[in-house]
């Protein structure tokens, strides 16, 4: 799946139905393949927007602190 998604991201015009065949052969359903494509598309869109607007990326320490807080409190405010 990751190889397929990399190709879809880097060279979308070159993706053909033949690229789906190995995924099906590995036991993935069309719904699972479609879900992965949707997730990939959303991440690609977010990255392109972030790059276009030069979003600041937090430091590793900031990510670690946020992760600890989320693990402790979840997404509930207050």
HELIX and SHEET records of a PDB file:
HELIX    1   1 UNK A    2  UNK A   10  1                                   9    
HELIX    2   2 UNK A   12  UNK A   14  5                                   3    
HELIX    3   3 UNK A   18  UNK A   25  1                                   8    
HELIX    4   4 UNK A   30  UNK A   52  1                                  23    
HELIX    5   5 UNK A   60  UNK A   73  1                                  14    
END                                                                             
